[in-house]
Amino acid sequence: MVAVARMMNATLVVPQLDKRSFWRDSSVFSDLFDEDHFITTLQGDVRIIKELPKELEIVPRARKHFTSWSSLNYYEEMTRLWKDYKVIHVAKSDSRLANNNLPVDIQRLRCRALYYALRFSPPIENLGKKLVERLRSRGGRYIALHLRYEKDMLSFTGCTYGLTDVEAEELRIMRENVNHWKMKKINSTEQRQGGFCPLTPKEVGIFLRALGYPPSTLIYIAAGEIYGGSNHISELRSHFSNLIFKEMVATPEELKLFMEHASQTAALDYIISVESDVFISSYSGNMARSVEGHRRFLGHRKTITPDRKGLVEIFNKIERGELKEGSLLSSIITQMHRNRQGAPRKREGSLPGMKGRGRLRTEESFYANPYPECICSSKTHS
């Protein structure tokens, strides 16, 4: 929205955050981010104000859902709204800007907003840094595992593999009752085969062992409450006993300020994930993409992106007894992920055969890989 405001020559009002999602988080922008730093860092690019001036609160406003993945031309056309309105209320702001084919100065502005202007609020920033130091004192190096095996994600994606019938039914009922989730009937098997499901804790364990990580590896679990609790996490813990949750490195008093606010505890996970030696996500959601892009910007820090579709075929073979854990499995999975570890590469375009606006949806996210526009190239990286 910073970039959109620049393209439309608009003043940006500090955004209001969604409070109606599954997590029901009452946090406002300044709870999460250093608001003054955000405004002053971008003052040479976009005028940003904390709230709408009183005289503009009563004027007619355009309520606009901007089209997803739109270009500069689209937003130049949208400036016609200023003829009739002084205020444009953007009801949804995610994925409203194209990944590719934007002017370089706009792309770099997005990176200034992401990696310089957006700084977490002092309480979050300070605790996040302390937790990183405490993790380092336990073993020096650690993996941050974004284990997206949470109730809302499993319900939204319709992924029930490895769950009991009771758990699967609970997720189905939840999906029925969330009005803004459009997909109600989902074939769980097809979802998993297509690579659209988060890896289960058990699958993550097989994956990490195949990549050669020893049982003593320190793994920080960057996640909300794992669905099924210890029943499911035990399948990972049985092979990697050194699992660390934020409650194990922070005191109850330190966490008390954040515990009723999922977005603020996620911010702590974000800091710990960006600073980790290795970042791995079981699902490619917004958080995972943001962390991946931030780590690329900071020097292409090792970020392993599981090939979920390819892995499911392997896990099915293991289940059928056609493949066993060992050197062969390790060789297959290591080779499969040789080029999925965050090394410098240009952002991928749309999938072949896609037409119309659908092809834009399949482009690699700018936020997952801001290379080359925002990252200086060396001869070895070109």
C-alpha positions as CSV (number, residue, x, y, z in Angstrom):
1,M,0.0,0.0,0.0
2,V,3.0,2.3,0.4
3,A,3.8,1.7,-3.3
4,V,0.2,2.1,-4.3
5,A,0.0,5.4,-2.4
6,R,3.1,6.6,-4.3
7,M,1.7,5.6,-7.7
8,M,-1.7,7.3,-6.9
9,N,0.0,10.4,-5.4
10,A,-2.0,9.8,-2.2
11,T,-1.5,10.3,1.5
12,L,-1.5,6.9,3.3
13,V,-3.3,6.5,6.6
14,V,-1.5,4.0,8.9
15,P,-3.4,0.8,8.2
16,Q,-6.0,-0.8,10.5
17,L,-5.3,-4.5,11.0
18,D,-7.8,-7.3,10.5
19,K,-9.5,-8.1,13.8
20,R,-12.1,-10.6,12.5
21,S,-9.8,-13.5,11.6
22,F,-9.7,-16.8,13.4
23,W,-7.2,-15.4,15.9
24,R,-9.5,-12.4,16.9
25,D,-6.4,-10.2,17.6
26,S,-7.2,-6.7,18.9
27,S,-3.6,-5.4,18.1
28,V,-3.3,-2.1,16.3
29,F,-0.4,-1.1,14.0
30,S,1.5,0.6,16.7
31,D,1.4,-2.5,19.0
32,L,3.3,-4.3,16.3
33,F,5.5,-1.7,14.6
34,D,7.4,1.4,15.5
35,E,4.9,3.8,14.0
36,D,7.0,7.0,14.1
37,H,10.0,5.2,12.5
38,F,7.7,3.9,9.7
39,I,6.4,7.4,8.9
40,T,9.8,9.3,9.1
41,T,11.7,6.6,7.1
42,L,9.3,7.0,4.2
43,Q,8.7,10.7,4.4
44,G,10.7,11.3,1.2
45,D,8.6,8.8,-0.7
46,V,5.0,9.0,0.6
47,R,3.2,11.2,3.1
48,I,1.9,9.0,5.9
49,I,-0.4,10.1,8.7
50,K,-1.6,8.2,11.8
51,E,-5.3,8.7,11.3
52,L,-7.8,10.3,9.0
53,P,-8.2,14.1,9.7
54,K,-11.5,14.9,11.4
55,E,-12.8,17.0,8.5
56,L,-12.4,14.0,6.1
57,E,-14.2,11.5,8.3
58,I,-17.7,12.7,7.2
59,V,-17.0,13.2,3.4
60,P,-18.2,10.6,0.9
61,R,-15.6,8.0,0.4
62,A,-14.9,5.3,-2.3
63,R,-14.8,1.8,-0.8
64,K,-12.6,0.0,-3.3
65,H,-11.4,-3.6,-3.5
66,F,-8.4,-3.1,-5.8
67,T,-7.9,-5.9,-8.3
68,S,-5.2,-8.4,-7.2
69,W,-1.7,-8.3,-8.9
70,S,-2.4,-5.0,-10.6
71,S,0.2,-3.0,-12.5
72,L,1.2,0.7,-12.6
73,N,-1.3,1.3,-15.4
74,Y,-4.2,0.0,-13.3
75,Y,-3.4,2.4,-10.4
76,E,-2.8,5.3,-12.8
77,E,-6.3,4.6,-14.1
78,M,-7.6,4.5,-10.5
79,T,-6.6,8.1,-9.9
80,R,-9.8,9.0,-11.7
81,L,-11.5,8.3,-8.3
82,W,-10.0,11.6,-7.0
83,K,-12.4,13.5,-9.3
84,D,-15.3,12.4,-7.1
85,Y,-13.8,11.4,-3.7
86,K,-11.2,12.7,-1.3
87,V,-10.9,9.4,0.6
88,I,-10.5,5.9,-0.8
89,H,-11.1,3.1,1.7
90,V,-9.2,0.0,0.7
91,A,-11.0,-2.9,2.3
92,K,-8.4,-5.5,1.4
93,S,-4.7,-4.8,0.8
94,D,-3.0,-8.2,0.4
95,S,-1.6,-9.1,-3.0
96,R,-3.0,-6.0,-4.7
97,L,0.2,-5.2,-6.5
98,A,2.0,-7.1,-9.3
99,N,5.1,-9.1,-8.6
100,N,6.8,-8.3,-11.8
101,N,7.0,-5.6,-14.6
102,L,6.8,-2.6,-12.2
103,P,9.2,0.3,-12.4
104,V,12.4,-0.3,-10.5
105,D,11.9,2.7,-8.2
106,I,8.5,1.2,-7.1
107,Q,10.1,-2.2,-6.4
108,R,12.8,-0.6,-4.4
109,L,10.3,1.5,-2.5
110,R,8.6,-1.8,-1.5
111,C,11.9,-3.0,-0.1
112,R,12.5,0.2,1.8
113,A,9.1,-0.2,3.4
114,L,9.7,-3.8,4.2
115,Y,13.2,-3.9,5.4
116,Y,13.9,-0.4,6.7
117,A,10.6,1.4,7.5
118,L,8.8,-1.6,9.1
119,R,10.6,-2.1,12.4
120,F,8.9,-4.0,15.3
121,S,7.8,-2.0,18.3
122,P,10.5,-1.7,21.0
123,P,8.9,-4.3,23.4
124,I,8.7,-6.9,20.6
125,E,12.2,-6.0,19.1
126,N,13.8,-6.2,22.5
127,L,12.3,-9.5,23.6
128,G,12.9,-11.0,20.2
129,K,16.7,-10.2,20.3
130,K,16.9,-11.6,23.9
131,L,15.3,-14.9,22.8
132,V,17.7,-15.2,19.9
133,E,20.6,-14.7,22.3
134,R,19.2,-17.4,24.7
135,L,18.8,-19.8,21.8
136,R,22.4,-19.2,20.8
137,S,23.6,-19.8,24.4
138,R,22.0,-23.3,24.3
139,G,23.8,-24.6,21.3
140,G,25.2,-21.9,19.1
141,R,23.3,-22.8,16.0
142,Y,19.6,-23.5,15.5
143,I,17.0,-24.2,12.9
144,A,13.8,-22.2,12.9
145,L,10.9,-24.5,11.9
146,H,7.7,-22.7,10.9
147,L,5.4,-25.6,11.6
148,R,2.1,-24.5,10.2
149,Y,0.3,-27.4,11.7
150,E,-2.3,-25.2,13.4
151,K,-6.1,-25.6,13.5
152,D,-6.9,-22.7,11.3
153,M,-4.5,-23.8,8.5
154,L,-5.6,-27.4,8.5
155,S,-9.2,-26.4,8.5
156,F,-8.8,-23.8,5.7
157,T,-6.8,-26.1,3.5
158,G,-9.0,-29.2,4.2
159,C,-5.9,-31.2,5.1
160,T,-6.8,-34.2,7.4
161,Y,-4.0,-36.7,6.6
162,G,-2.8,-38.3,9.8
163,L,-5.7,-37.0,11.8
164,T,-8.4,-39.0,13.6
165,D,-12.0,-39.0,12.3
166,V,-13.0,-36.8,15.2
167,E,-10.3,-34.3,14.5
168,A,-11.2,-34.2,10.8
169,E,-14.8,-33.6,11.6
170,E,-13.9,-30.8,14.0
171,L,-12.0,-29.1,11.2
172,R,-14.8,-29.6,8.7
173,I,-17.3,-27.9,11.1
174,M,-14.9,-25.0,11.6
175,R,-14.6,-24.5,7.9
176,E,-18.4,-24.5,7.5
177,N,-18.7,-21.9,10.1
178,V,-16.1,-19.4,8.9
179,N,-18.1,-17.3,6.4
180,H,-15.2,-15.7,4.5
181,W,-13.6,-19.1,3.7
182,K,-15.2,-19.7,0.3
183,M,-14.2,-23.4,-0.2
184,K,-16.4,-25.6,2.0
185,K,-16.1,-29.1,0.4
186,I,-12.4,-30.1,0.0
187,N,-11.0,-33.5,-1.0
188,S,-8.2,-33.9,1.5
189,T,-6.4,-36.6,-0.6
190,E,-6.3,-34.4,-3.7
191,Q,-5.0,-31.5,-1.6
192,R,-2.2,-33.6,-0.2
193,Q,-1.3,-35.1,-3.6
194,G,-1.1,-31.7,-5.1
195,G,1.3,-30.4,-2.5
196,F,-1.2,-28.0,-1.0
197,C,-1.0,-29.3,2.6
198,P,1.4,-28.4,5.3
199,L,3.8,-31.2,6.1
200,T,2.9,-33.1,9.2
201,P,5.3,-33.1,12.2
202,K,6.1,-36.8,11.4
203,E,6.8,-35.9,7.7
204,V,9.1,-33.0,8.8
205,G,11.0,-35.4,11.0
206,I,11.6,-37.7,8.0
207,F,12.6,-34.8,5.9
208,L,15.1,-33.4,8.4
209,R,16.7,-36.7,9.0
210,A,17.0,-37.3,5.2
211,L,18.8,-34.0,4.9
212,G,21.4,-35.2,7.4
213,Y,20.5,-33.2,10.5
214,P,21.5,-35.2,13.7
215,P,19.0,-36.0,16.5
216,S,20.7,-33.3,18.7
217,T,19.9,-30.5,16.3
218,L,18.4,-27.5,18.2
219,I,15.0,-26.7,16.5
220,Y,12.9,-23.7,17.4
221,I,9.2,-24.2,16.6
222,A,7.9,-20.9,15.2
223,A,4.2,-21.5,15.3
224,G,1.0,-21.0,17.2
225,E,-0.7,-23.9,19.1
226,I,0.0,-27.2,17.2
227,Y,-3.2,-29.0,16.4
228,G,-3.6,-32.1,18.5
229,G,-0.8,-30.9,20.8
230,S,1.7,-33.5,22.1
231,N,0.0,-36.3,20.2
232,H,1.3,-35.0,16.9
233,I,4.4,-33.1,18.0
234,S,5.7,-36.4,19.7
235,E,6.1,-37.8,16.2
236,L,8.8,-35.1,15.5
237,R,10.2,-35.1,19.1
238,S,10.9,-38.9,19.0
239,H,13.6,-38.1,16.4
240,F,14.6,-34.6,17.4
241,S,14.4,-34.3,21.2
242,N,15.9,-30.8,21.2
243,L,12.6,-29.0,20.3
244,I,12.3,-25.5,21.7
245,F,9.1,-23.4,22.0
246,K,9.0,-19.8,23.0
247,E,7.7,-20.7,26.4
248,M,11.0,-22.5,27.1
249,V,13.2,-19.5,26.4
250,A,11.0,-16.7,27.7
251,T,9.7,-16.2,31.2
252,P,5.9,-16.1,31.8
253,E,6.3,-12.5,32.8
254,E,8.0,-11.6,29.5
255,L,5.3,-13.4,27.5
256,K,2.4,-12.1,29.4
257,L,2.2,-8.8,27.5
258,F,1.9,-10.7,24.1
259,M,0.0,-13.9,24.8
260,E,-3.5,-12.7,24.0
261,H,-2.2,-11.2,20.7
262,A,-1.3,-13.8,18.1
263,S,0.1,-11.3,15.7
264,Q,2.6,-10.1,18.4
265,T,3.7,-13.6,19.3
266,A,4.1,-14.2,15.5
267,A,6.3,-11.1,15.4
268,L,8.6,-12.8,18.0
269,D,8.7,-15.9,15.8
270,Y,9.5,-13.7,12.8
271,I,12.6,-12.2,14.5
272,I,13.8,-15.6,15.7
273,S,13.2,-17.0,12.2
274,V,15.0,-14.3,10.3
275,E,18.1,-14.6,12.6
276,S,18.2,-18.4,12.5
277,D,21.0,-20.4,10.9
278,V,18.5,-22.3,8.8
279,F,14.8,-21.5,8.2
280,I,12.4,-24.2,7.1
281,S,8.7,-23.9,6.6
282,S,6.2,-26.7,6.4
283,Y,3.8,-24.5,4.3
284,S,4.3,-21.5,2.0
285,G,2.0,-19.0,3.7
286,N,2.4,-15.2,4.0
287,M,4.7,-15.5,7.1
288,A,7.0,-18.1,5.4
289,R,7.3,-16.0,2.2
290,S,8.1,-12.8,4.2
291,V,10.8,-14.5,6.2
292,E,12.3,-16.1,3.1
293,G,12.4,-12.7,1.3
294,H,13.9,-10.9,4.3
295,R,16.6,-13.6,4.6
296,R,17.4,-13.2,0.9
297,F,17.7,-9.5,1.4
298,L,20.1,-9.9,4.3
299,G,22.5,-12.1,2.3
300,H,20.7,-15.2,1.1
301,R,20.7,-16.9,4.4
302,K,20.0,-20.6,4.2
303,T,16.3,-21.1,3.7
304,I,15.1,-24.6,2.8
305,T,11.7,-24.7,0.9
306,P,10.3,-28.3,1.0
307,D,9.0,-29.6,-2.4
308,R,5.8,-30.7,-0.8
309,K,4.3,-32.3,-3.9
310,G,7.5,-34.3,-4.6
311,L,7.8,-35.3,-0.9
312,V,4.2,-36.6,-0.7
313,E,5.1,-39.2,-3.4
314,I,8.1,-40.3,-1.4
315,F,6.2,-40.4,1.9
316,N,3.5,-42.6,0.2
317,K,6.2,-45.0,-1.0
318,I,7.5,-45.2,2.6
319,E,4.0,-45.9,3.8
320,R,3.6,-48.7,1.3
321,G,6.9,-50.2,2.2
322,E,8.5,-49.5,-1.2
323,L,11.1,-47.2,0.3
324,K,12.9,-47.2,3.6
325,E,14.8,-44.5,5.5
326,G,18.5,-44.7,4.9
327,S,21.1,-43.6,2.4
328,L,18.9,-44.0,-0.7
329,L,16.1,-41.9,0.7
330,S,18.6,-39.3,1.9
331,S,20.2,-39.1,-1.6
332,I,16.8,-38.7,-3.2
333,I,15.6,-35.9,-0.9
334,T,18.9,-34.1,-0.8
335,Q,19.1,-34.0,-4.6
336,M,15.4,-32.9,-4.8
337,H,16.3,-29.9,-2.6
338,R,19.7,-29.0,-4.0
339,N,18.4,-25.8,-5.5
340,R,15.8,-25.0,-2.9
341,Q,18.0,-23.6,-0.1
342,G,17.8,-19.8,-0.7
343,A,20.8,-19.4,-3.0
344,P,20.6,-16.2,-5.3
345,R,18.3,-16.6,-8.3
346,K,16.0,-14.3,-10.1
347,R,12.3,-14.4,-9.2
348,E,10.3,-17.1,-11.1
349,G,7.6,-16.1,-13.6
350,S,4.2,-17.6,-14.1
351,L,3.8,-21.3,-14.7
352,P,3.8,-22.4,-18.3
353,G,0.4,-22.7,-20.0
354,M,-1.3,-20.3,-17.7
355,K,-3.4,-17.5,-19.4
356,G,-5.1,-14.3,-18.4
357,R,-5.0,-13.1,-14.8
358,G,-4.6,-16.6,-13.6
359,R,-0.9,-16.6,-14.7
360,L,-0.2,-13.7,-12.3
361,R,-1.4,-15.8,-9.4
362,T,1.3,-18.4,-10.2
363,E,4.2,-16.0,-10.3
364,E,6.7,-16.2,-7.5
365,S,5.9,-13.6,-4.8
366,F,8.0,-10.5,-4.8
367,Y,8.0,-10.7,-1.0
368,A,9.5,-14.2,-1.1
369,N,12.2,-13.1,-3.5
370,P,13.0,-9.4,-4.1
371,Y,15.9,-10.4,-6.3
372,P,17.1,-8.7,-8.5
373,E,15.5,-5.3,-8.0
374,C,16.4,-4.9,-4.3
375,I,19.5,-7.0,-3.9
376,C,22.9,-5.9,-5.4
377,S,24.4,-8.4,-7.7
378,S,28.0,-9.5,-7.8
379,K,29.6,-11.3,-10.7
380,T,29.2,-14.6,-8.9
381,H,25.5,-14.0,-8.3
382,S,24.5,-12.7,-11.8
